[in-house]
Amino acid sequence: MAKEQWYTIKVRMGFASIVARKLRMMHMDVRVPRQAIDPQEPHQRNLRSTRYLYCRLDLENRRSVITVPGVLDILSAADFSDSDNLDVI
């Protein structure tokens, strides 16, 4: 029986929402950290863009995650002690 766990996924700058959408199309549960953007500094949006998301998966299926365009690596098991800062986008 497959054992799914939450993992931190490193993604390319600006690809978090694209990767999240692709993983959801593969029926995976995905969370993206909420980002605080200062409206006075829109030019820094890329600097503050998230490069990580969280995905619940069985490591036996990691190849299907790694092959999604924009995914760089599966880093570690995730801890959701601060789940208030996560969005489902």
Secondary structure, DSSP 4 states (H G I P E B T S, - for coil): ----EEEEEEE-TT-HHHHHHHHHHTT-EEEEE-----TT-GGGHHHHS--EEEEEE-GGGHHHHHTSTTEEEEEEE---TTGGGEE--
